[in-house]
Amino acid sequence: MNVKYNEKDKLLLLEITEEIDHHLVDILRRKIDNEITRYMPRKIIFDFNNVSFMDSAGIGMVIGRYKTMNMIGRKSRNDKC
């Protein structure tokens, strides 16, 4: 996963570069949550251009991050699924 943060726009871009399945979703979830805590972005963009596979655990992880951002009063957006 590649992470880019634009401080001016408070935008966190998460470029997912691996398959998202139930084996890796907990690791990915922790990494993303750490980045959210670190930067406290106003917006998150998930870039799935390099993801060749995502199972239901991955979808649940994305929905969970959406709910996290809503709870802290921020926005999240999926670029390409």
BAVEX-713189 format. One line per 2 residues: number of its first residue (from 0); their letters; for each residue x, y negated, z negated of C-alpha. Coordinates in pm, 1 decimal. Layout:
N
NUM) A) X Y Z | ...
END
This chain:
81
0) MN) 0.0 0.0 0.0 | 129.0 -342.5 95.2
2) VK) 17.6 -641.2 -108.3 | 21.6 -1002.9 4.0
4) YN) -98.8 -1292.4 -207.6 | -172.6 -1639.5 -74.8
6) EK) -149.3 -1866.4 -376.0 | -302.9 -2167.4 -199.4
8) DK) -623.7 -1978.8 -113.6 | -600.5 -1738.1 -411.0
10) LL) -644.2 -1457.3 -160.9 | -518.1 -1105.4 -224.9
12) LL) -469.4 -895.0 89.5 | -443.5 -521.6 24.9
14) EI) -314.8 -332.3 325.8 | -385.0 34.1 259.3
16) TE) -130.1 248.4 442.7 | -214.2 598.5 325.2
18) EI) -508.5 834.5 332.8 | -752.7 768.5 51.0
20) DH) -870.1 1091.9 -103.7 | -946.0 1231.6 -447.2
22) HL) -577.6 1323.2 -496.4 | -451.7 964.9 -461.9
24) VD) -749.4 751.2 -559.8 | -654.3 718.2 -929.5
26) IL) -304.4 597.7 -841.5 | -440.7 351.6 -586.7
28) RR) -706.8 229.2 -830.1 | -443.5 154.4 -1095.6
30) KI) -222.4 -28.3 -844.1 | -511.1 -244.1 -721.5
32) DN) -632.5 -319.5 -1074.9 | -277.4 -422.3 -1170.7
34) EI) -262.7 -660.0 -874.0 | -601.8 -809.2 -965.2
36) TR) -480.9 -864.2 -1323.5 | -147.8 -1002.7 -1204.4
38) YM) -284.3 -1258.1 -955.9 | -646.4 -1314.0 -1065.1
40) PR) -743.0 -1382.6 -702.3 | -1058.8 -1557.2 -593.1
42) KI) -1095.1 -1320.2 -296.1 | -971.8 -974.3 -200.7
44) IF) -950.0 -839.2 150.4 | -907.0 -465.5 201.8
46) DF) -729.3 -390.1 529.0 | -808.1 -31.7 634.4
48) NN) -649.6 -51.9 983.2 | -384.7 207.1 893.9
50) VS) -614.3 446.3 704.4 | -685.0 763.3 899.6
52) FM) -902.8 930.6 634.9 | -1108.2 828.4 332.4
54) DS) -1333.2 1059.3 131.6 | -1614.6 969.9 -107.4
56) AG) -1366.8 916.7 -393.9 | -1205.3 641.7 -185.9
58) IG) -1539.6 482.2 -114.4 | -1616.9 491.3 -486.7
60) MV) -1282.9 324.4 -562.1 | -1360.9 40.6 -318.6
62) IG) -1710.0 -8.8 -464.8 | -1558.7 -11.0 -814.3
64) RY) -1316.7 -290.5 -716.3 | -1609.1 -483.8 -568.1
66) KT) -1792.8 -454.0 -900.1 | -1479.1 -556.6 -1090.2
68) MN) -1445.6 -871.9 -881.5 | -1813.6 -954.4 -929.8
70) MI) -1782.3 -909.2 -1306.8 | -1499.3 -1160.5 -1324.7
72) GR) -1685.9 -1398.4 -1095.1 | -1475.3 -1348.8 -784.9
74) KS) -1546.9 -1230.2 -431.0 | -1428.3 -923.4 -241.7
76) RN) -1462.6 -829.2 123.3 | -1394.7 -526.2 339.2
78) DK) -1222.7 -621.0 664.3 | -1252.4 -299.1 862.2
80) C) -1382.2 28.2 735.1
END
